[in-house]
Amino acid sequence: MKRPINTLFLLQSLDGKINPWSNNSLSQWREFGKIKGLREWVMQYYKLEQETDLYSLNSWKVMKKIWMNDENYNFEIYSEVSFIIIDSKHLNKIAVEKMASKLKKLFIITTNKNHIAFSLQKKYKNLEILYYEEKIDFKNMMEKLYKKYNIENITIQSWWSLNSVFFENNLIDKISVVIAPVVIWWKDTPTLVDGKSIEKMEDLNKLKVLKLRKINQLENGYIHLEYDVEEKTEIVEGIDVPN
């Protein structure tokens, strides 16, 4: 399958959490900025974000967390950037118009035939909709983005549940993660990827082995790690563990 090269780019705690809250309505972006020793990440993370791919894939949860549905929120973005948003019903007219008016292209991926974006396509020629009747076929979606729109590289900044779907479908090629100097140790808070646990030895090949490409020590204790995701996880005989 010919598809874009996809890089997962996120901020996490040392123990892999991407949010200090189990409540999805709260955002680490806002709350980390109140904590001495953590607030310093903001400009470093944004600086790295500006160096990511010109196509950015997000879920509606990410958009909701930056108040995209609020008409008073000032959406600042470079005009050469395009967004690919996975959404069924959560983005309102304000959000779609706000993004379509400033982005180079806005892609809405949806299973909702009545999504507000359909009514705005005539007004915004840069608004593209990929519609799936019941369930989004993510492999097909990536193939269409590559073949129809010539998208070669995508940065994914999504939520844990959607990230697990991308890994399940072998659609993540690289990981670029900023580790904040904090431990968020509560079990109900989301991690970088939360998929279904394996229970059989024959499922070990579902693990994603990574190859470290770069370590960059940032200021104030933050670390930026870059990995390649191995295409296949090969199972070999185990090692003998000393008694």
Contacts in CASP RR format, 6 or more apart in sequence:
PFRMAT RR
TARGET T0000
AUTHOR 0000-0000-0000
METHOD contacts of the structure
MODEL  1
MKRPINTLFLLQSLDGKINPWSNNSLSQWREFGKIKGLREWVMQYYKLEQ
ETDLYSLNSWKVMKKIWMNDENYNFEIYSEVSFIIIDSKHLNKIAVEKMA
SKLKKLFIITTNKNHIAFSLQKKYKNLEILYYEEKIDFKNMMEKLYKKYN
IENITIQSWWSLNSVFFENNLIDKISVVIAPVVIWWKDTPTLVDGKSIEK
MEDLNKLKVLKLRKINQLENGYIHLEYDVEEKTEIVEGIDVPN
1 139 0 8 1.000
1 142 0 8 1.000
1 143 0 8 1.000
2 143 0 8 1.000
2 146 0 8 1.000
2 147 0 8 1.000
3 139 0 8 1.000
3 142 0 8 1.000
3 143 0 8 1.000
3 145 0 8 1.000
3 146 0 8 1.000
3 171 0 8 1.000
4 55 0 8 1.000
4 142 0 8 1.000
4 145 0 8 1.000
4 146 0 8 1.000
4 151 0 8 1.000
4 152 0 8 1.000
4 153 0 8 1.000
4 154 0 8 1.000
5 152 0 8 1.000
5 153 0 8 1.000
5 154 0 8 1.000
5 173 0 8 1.000
5 174 0 8 1.000
6 57 0 8 1.000
6 142 0 8 1.000
6 153 0 8 1.000
6 154 0 8 1.000
6 155 0 8 1.000
6 156 0 8 1.000
6 166 0 8 1.000
6 171 0 8 1.000
6 172 0 8 1.000
6 173 0 8 1.000
6 174 0 8 1.000
7 52 0 8 1.000
7 53 0 8 1.000
7 153 0 8 1.000
7 154 0 8 1.000
7 155 0 8 1.000
7 156 0 8 1.000
7 172 0 8 1.000
7 173 0 8 1.000
7 174 0 8 1.000
7 175 0 8 1.000
7 176 0 8 1.000
8 156 0 8 1.000
8 158 0 8 1.000
8 163 0 8 1.000
8 166 0 8 1.000
8 172 0 8 1.000
8 174 0 8 1.000
8 175 0 8 1.000
8 176 0 8 1.000
8 177 0 8 1.000
8 192 0 8 1.000
9 48 0 8 1.000
9 49 0 8 1.000
9 52 0 8 1.000
9 155 0 8 1.000
9 156 0 8 1.000
9 157 0 8 1.000
9 175 0 8 1.000
9 176 0 8 1.000
9 177 0 8 1.000
10 18 0 8 1.000
10 157 0 8 1.000
10 177 0 8 1.000
10 178 0 8 1.000
10 192 0 8 1.000
11 18 0 8 1.000
11 28 0 8 1.000
11 41 0 8 1.000
11 45 0 8 1.000
11 177 0 8 1.000
11 178 0 8 1.000
11 180 0 8 1.000
12 18 0 8 1.000
12 177 0 8 1.000
12 178 0 8 1.000
12 179 0 8 1.000
12 180 0 8 1.000
12 191 0 8 1.000
12 192 0 8 1.000
13 20 0 8 1.000
13 179 0 8 1.000
13 180 0 8 1.000
13 182 0 8 1.000
13 183 0 8 1.000
13 184 0 8 1.000
14 179 0 8 1.000
14 180 0 8 1.000
14 181 0 8 1.000
14 182 0 8 1.000
14 183 0 8 1.000
15 183 0 8 1.000
15 184 0 8 1.000
15 185 0 8 1.000
16 179 0 8 1.000
16 184 0 8 1.000
16 191 0 8 1.000
16 192 0 8 1.000
17 184 0 8 1.000
17 186 0 8 1.000
17 189 0 8 1.000
17 190 0 8 1.000
17 191 0 8 1.000
18 28 0 8 1.000
18 159 0 8 1.000
18 160 0 8 1.000
18 190 0 8 1.000
18 191 0 8 1.000
18 192 0 8 1.000
19 26 0 8 1.000
19 27 0 8 1.000
19 28 0 8 1.000
19 184 0 8 1.000
19 189 0 8 1.000
19 190 0 8 1.000
20 26 0 8 1.000
20 28 0 8 1.000
20 31 0 8 1.000
20 32 0 8 1.000
20 184 0 8 1.000
20 186 0 8 1.000
20 189 0 8 1.000
21 28 0 8 1.000
21 31 0 8 1.000
21 189 0 8 1.000
22 186 0 8 1.000
22 188 0 8 1.000
22 189 0 8 1.000
22 190 0 8 1.000
24 61 0 8 1.000
25 64 0 8 1.000
27 65 0 8 1.000
27 66 0 8 1.000
29 42 0 8 1.000
29 65 0 8 1.000
29 66 0 8 1.000
32 38 0 8 1.000
32 39 0 8 1.000
32 41 0 8 1.000
32 42 0 8 1.000
32 180 0 8 1.000
33 39 0 8 1.000
33 42 0 8 1.000
35 182 0 8 1.000
37 181 0 8 1.000
37 220 0 8 1.000
38 180 0 8 1.000
38 181 0 8 1.000
38 182 0 8 1.000
40 219 0 8 1.000
40 220 0 8 1.000
40 222 0 8 1.000
41 178 0 8 1.000
41 180 0 8 1.000
41 220 0 8 1.000
41 222 0 8 1.000
44 178 0 8 1.000
44 218 0 8 1.000
44 219 0 8 1.000
44 220 0 8 1.000
44 222 0 8 1.000
45 178 0 8 1.000
48 176 0 8 1.000
48 178 0 8 1.000
48 224 0 8 1.000
52 155 0 8 1.000
52 176 0 8 1.000
53 153 0 8 1.000
53 154 0 8 1.000
53 155 0 8 1.000
54 80 0 8 1.000
54 81 0 8 1.000
54 82 0 8 1.000
54 104 0 8 1.000
54 153 0 8 1.000
55 81 0 8 1.000
55 82 0 8 1.000
55 83 0 8 1.000
55 84 0 8 1.000
55 145 0 8 1.000
55 151 0 8 1.000
55 153 0 8 1.000
55 154 0 8 1.000
55 155 0 8 1.000
56 81 0 8 1.000
56 82 0 8 1.000
56 83 0 8 1.000
56 84 0 8 1.000
56 154 0 8 1.000
56 155 0 8 1.000
56 156 0 8 1.000
56 157 0 8 1.000
57 83 0 8 1.000
57 84 0 8 1.000
57 85 0 8 1.000
57 86 0 8 1.000
57 154 0 8 1.000
57 155 0 8 1.000
57 156 0 8 1.000
57 157 0 8 1.000
57 158 0 8 1.000
58 83 0 8 1.000
58 84 0 8 1.000
58 85 0 8 1.000
58 86 0 8 1.000
58 156 0 8 1.000
58 157 0 8 1.000
58 158 0 8 1.000
59 85 0 8 1.000
59 86 0 8 1.000
59 87 0 8 1.000
59 158 0 8 1.000
59 159 0 8 1.000
59 162 0 8 1.000
60 85 0 8 1.000
60 86 0 8 1.000
60 87 0 8 1.000
60 88 0 8 1.000
60 90 0 8 1.000
60 91 0 8 1.000
61 90 0 8 1.000
61 158 0 8 1.000
61 159 0 8 1.000
62 157 0 8 1.000
62 158 0 8 1.000
62 159 0 8 1.000
63 69 0 8 1.000
63 85 0 8 1.000
63 87 0 8 1.000
63 90 0 8 1.000
63 91 0 8 1.000
63 95 0 8 1.000
64 90 0 8 1.000
66 73 0 8 1.000
67 73 0 8 1.000
68 75 0 8 1.000
68 91 0 8 1.000
68 94 0 8 1.000
68 95 0 8 1.000
68 98 0 8 1.000
68 99 0 8 1.000
69 90 0 8 1.000
69 91 0 8 1.000
69 92 0 8 1.000
69 94 0 8 1.000
69 95 0 8 1.000
70 94 0 8 1.000
71 94 0 8 1.000
71 98 0 8 1.000
73 98 0 8 1.000
75 98 0 8 1.000
75 99 0 8 1.000
75 102 0 8 1.000
77 99 0 8 1.000
77 102 0 8 1.000
77 103 0 8 1.000
79 102 0 8 1.000
79 103 0 8 1.000
79 104 0 8 1.000
80 104 0 8 1.000
81 103 0 8 1.000
81 104 0 8 1.000
82 103 0 8 1.000
82 104 0 8 1.000
82 105 0 8 1.000
82 106 0 8 1.000
82 107 0 8 1.000
83 99 0 8 1.000
83 103 0 8 1.000
83 105 0 8 1.000
83 106 0 8 1.000
83 107 0 8 1.000
84 107 0 8 1.000
84 109 0 8 1.000
84 145 0 8 1.000
84 154 0 8 1.000
85 91 0 8 1.000
85 99 0 8 1.000
85 106 0 8 1.000
85 107 0 8 1.000
85 108 0 8 1.000
85 109 0 8 1.000
86 109 0 8 1.000
86 110 0 8 1.000
86 136 0 8 1.000
86 158 0 8 1.000
86 162 0 8 1.000
87 108 0 8 1.000
87 109 0 8 1.000
87 110 0 8 1.000
87 115 0 8 1.000
88 110 0 8 1.000
88 111 0 8 1.000
88 112 0 8 1.000
88 115 0 8 1.000
89 112 0 8 1.000
89 115 0 8 1.000
91 108 0 8 1.000
91 116 0 8 1.000
91 117 0 8 1.000
92 116 0 8 1.000
93 116 0 8 1.000
93 120 0 8 1.000
96 106 0 8 1.000
96 108 0 8 1.000
96 116 0 8 1.000
96 117 0 8 1.000
96 120 0 8 1.000
96 127 0 8 1.000
97 120 0 8 1.000
97 124 0 8 1.000
99 106 0 8 1.000
100 106 0 8 1.000
100 120 0 8 1.000
100 123 0 8 1.000
100 124 0 8 1.000
100 126 0 8 1.000
100 127 0 8 1.000
101 124 0 8 1.000
103 126 0 8 1.000
104 126 0 8 1.000
105 126 0 8 1.000
105 127 0 8 1.000
105 128 0 8 1.000
105 149 0 8 1.000
106 124 0 8 1.000
106 126 0 8 1.000
106 127 0 8 1.000
106 128 0 8 1.000
107 128 0 8 1.000
107 129 0 8 1.000
107 130 0 8 1.000
107 145 0 8 1.000
107 149 0 8 1.000
108 115 0 8 1.000
108 117 0 8 1.000
108 127 0 8 1.000
108 128 0 8 1.000
108 129 0 8 1.000
108 130 0 8 1.000
109 129 0 8 1.000
109 130 0 8 1.000
109 132 0 8 1.000
109 136 0 8 1.000
109 141 0 8 1.000
110 117 0 8 1.000
110 129 0 8 1.000
110 130 0 8 1.000
110 131 0 8 1.000
110 132 0 8 1.000
111 131 0 8 1.000
111 132 0 8 1.000
111 133 0 8 1.000
111 134 0 8 1.000
111 135 0 8 1.000
111 136 0 8 1.000
113 131 0 8 1.000
113 133 0 8 1.000
115 129 0 8 1.000
115 131 0 8 1.000
117 127 0 8 1.000
117 129 0 8 1.000
118 129 0 8 1.000
120 127 0 8 1.000
121 127 0 8 1.000
121 129 0 8 1.000
128 149 0 8 1.000
130 141 0 8 1.000
130 144 0 8 1.000
132 141 0 8 1.000
138 165 0 8 1.000
138 166 0 8 1.000
138 169 0 8 1.000
138 171 0 8 1.000
139 169 0 8 1.000
139 171 0 8 1.000
142 171 0 8 1.000
145 151 0 8 1.000
145 154 0 8 1.000
146 152 0 8 1.000
155 176 0 8 1.000
156 163 0 8 1.000
156 166 0 8 1.000
156 172 0 8 1.000
158 166 0 8 1.000
159 190 0 8 1.000
160 190 0 8 1.000
160 191 0 8 1.000
160 192 0 8 1.000
160 193 0 8 1.000
160 194 0 8 1.000
160 195 0 8 1.000
161 194 0 8 1.000
161 195 0 8 1.000
163 172 0 8 1.000
163 192 0 8 1.000
163 193 0 8 1.000
163 194 0 8 1.000
164 193 0 8 1.000
164 194 0 8 1.000
164 195 0 8 1.000
164 196 0 8 1.000
166 172 0 8 1.000
167 193 0 8 1.000
167 195 0 8 1.000
167 208 0 8 1.000
168 195 0 8 1.000
168 206 0 8 1.000
170 231 0 8 1.000
172 208 0 8 1.000
172 229 0 8 1.000
173 228 0 8 1.000
173 229 0 8 1.000
174 213 0 8 1.000
174 226 0 8 1.000
174 227 0 8 1.000
174 228 0 8 1.000
174 229 0 8 1.000
175 210 0 8 1.000
175 225 0 8 1.000
175 226 0 8 1.000
175 227 0 8 1.000
175 229 0 8 1.000
176 224 0 8 1.000
176 225 0 8 1.000
176 226 0 8 1.000
176 227 0 8 1.000
177 192 0 8 1.000
177 224 0 8 1.000
177 225 0 8 1.000
177 227 0 8 1.000
178 218 0 8 1.000
178 222 0 8 1.000
178 223 0 8 1.000
178 224 0 8 1.000
178 225 0 8 1.000
179 222 0 8 1.000
179 223 0 8 1.000
179 224 0 8 1.000
179 225 0 8 1.000
180 222 0 8 1.000
181 220 0 8 1.000
181 221 0 8 1.000
181 222 0 8 1.000
198 204 0 8 1.000
198 206 0 8 1.000
204 233 0 8 1.000
204 235 0 8 1.000
205 232 0 8 1.000
205 233 0 8 1.000
205 234 0 8 1.000
205 235 0 8 1.000
206 233 0 8 1.000
207 233 0 8 1.000
208 229 0 8 1.000
208 230 0 8 1.000
208 233 0 8 1.000
209 229 0 8 1.000
209 230 0 8 1.000
209 233 0 8 1.000
210 227 0 8 1.000
210 228 0 8 1.000
210 229 0 8 1.000
210 230 0 8 1.000
211 227 0 8 1.000
211 228 0 8 1.000
211 229 0 8 1.000
211 230 0 8 1.000
212 225 0 8 1.000
212 226 0 8 1.000
212 227 0 8 1.000
213 226 0 8 1.000
213 227 0 8 1.000
213 228 0 8 1.000
214 224 0 8 1.000
214 225 0 8 1.000
214 226 0 8 1.000
215 223 0 8 1.000
215 224 0 8 1.000
215 225 0 8 1.000
215 226 0 8 1.000
216 223 0 8 1.000
216 224 0 8 1.000
216 225 0 8 1.000
216 226 0 8 1.000
217 223 0 8 1.000
217 224 0 8 1.000
218 224 0 8 1.000
END
